[in-house]
Amino acid sequence: MKNILSTIAVSTALTVAFATPGLADNPMVGGAAMYENKNIVENAVNSADHTTLVAAVKAAGLVETLSGEGPFTVFAPTNAAFEKLPDGTVETLLKPENKDQLTKILTCHVVAADAMSDAIMGMISDDGGAHPVKTVGGCTFTAKMDGDNIVIEDGQGNEATVTIADVDQSNGVIHVIDTVLLPAS
């Protein structure tokens, strides 16, 4: 009986794995599967590591934009990245009167292209080790390499490391980062 149940469990798991359309070779993010046939917002809401980012995107009124056709490359800071900011920063940014500032910060995490990590690494190499990254929010950051890791330097000299690359979406790609990128002061 135990062998039959094991066989049924394995068979069911394989059926679910192969019958789930849209599951790319995407890495898991925040404990959730990321589907290539879902858009950036549809996937991000399932990541336990991105609840702060999702709340910020909602507060800034960017849900519709990031659900749009794209293509977008989003450097998506984790909850831990937001926790690195000074105490009270996130709460202050989420207030309606600070929507413009929040929108600026969030759109500085978005590039109007579908740039997978191999393309970014190629641009870094072609540019002698540092590639300018122009964002939708009007920021220009610098992409560079630290060993095998892509690092993005923001307008204030802070560095965010890509911790999970190439999370394919229907309207672009997400690269998970460990630090919130900020515009120049």
Buried (B, 14 or more C-beta within 10 A) or exposed (E): EEEEEEEEEEEEEEEEEEEEEEBBEBBEBBEBBBBBEBBBBBBBBBBEBBBBBBBBBEBBEBBEBBBBEBBBBBBBBBBEBBEBBEEEBBEBBBEEEBBEBBBBBBBBBBBEBBBBBEBBBEBBEEEEEEBEBEBBBEBEBBBBBEEEEBBBBBBEEBBBBBBBBBBBBBBBBBBBBBBBBBBEE
